[in-house]
């Protein structure tokens, strides 16, 4: 389900709720791994979300790349990657035309389309 948010306070609440869900799903142990790359992000919750996404994408891409030789990807990781891509695109769509609007780095955009 996609939730459209139109006010800044609604956007901030939406981002906070997404972060809570990500904490529950992925934990908090890897948040600081990439957080410094997002120092220019003013919203702390969005900064943490980006750091979680960054870690999870890198982790899954590394795994998928290791499976290229076998030409066999496991279903769990494939599903997880699909869910992660959908989550990022939903968040991007919901913050579009707000002060939290963002673009996905072209390298990752290409990887997500493969």
N, C-alpha and C positions, 0 to 999 in steps of 0.2 A: 504494500500500500504506500502511496506517495502522499506526503503531507505538504501542502503549500502554505507558506507563512508570508504575511505581508507587512508586519511591523518589525521595527528593530528589536523591541523587547521580545516579540514573538520569535524572531530569528535567534536571538541570544538564548532563549529558552529551548528552542529546537536544537541548537548546537550543544547545549549542556546535556539535554536528554540523550542525544546521540553519543556523547562522550561517556555517559553513565552506562549505556548499553555496550559500548566498546570495552569499557573496563570490565564489565561482567563477562563478556565473551573472550577477550584476549588477555585480560589481566593488566597489571600496571608495571611489570618488571622491565619492559623494553621501552617505556615512554622516553626516558632520557637519552636513549641511544642516538636519536636524530633531532632532538629538540633544539639544539643550537642552530640547526639549518633554518629554523623558522622563527628566529629572534625578531624579525621584522613584522610578525603577525601580532596585532594588538590584543586580540581576544585569546586569553590563556587556554580556554577550552578548545578552540579551533587549532591552536598551536599543538596541543597534545594529540588531537585527532590526526593532524597531519603526520606527526611523529609515529603514531601507531600505524597509520596507513603505510608510511615509508618502510617501517620495519617489516610489516606483514607482506607487502608486495615483494620486497627484496628476498625475504625468506622463501616465499612461494616460487618466485622466478628462479631462484637458485636451485630449488628442488626440481622444478620442471626442466631446467637445463640439464640437470644431472640425469634425467630420464630420457633425454633425446636419443642417446645411443641405443637404448632398449626399444625405443619407439612405442613405449607403453607408459601412460600416465595413470596414476591411481585415481580412482573416482573421488575419494575424499578431498584430496588436494585440488583437483579440478573444480569440484563444486565450491570449495572455499574461495578459490580465485574468482569464480563467477560472482559469488556473493559479495566479495570485496570490491570488485569492479562496479557492481550495481550500487552498492552503498556509496562509493565515492561519487558516482554520477548523480545519484539522488541528492546528496548533500550539495554538490555543485549546482544542480538545478534549483534547489530551494534557496540558496543564498545569492543566486544571480540577481543582478541589479540592486545589490545592497553594498554596504561598505565591506562586506566579507566575500564579495565575488572573487573568484580565483580561476586560474587556468592550470591545467595539468601539463607538466613538463613534456615537451614533444617526445622524448625518449620513452617515457612511461606510457604516453598516449599510444605510441606505435606498438609497444609490447601488449597493451590491453586489447588491441585490435587483432592480434595474431591468433 
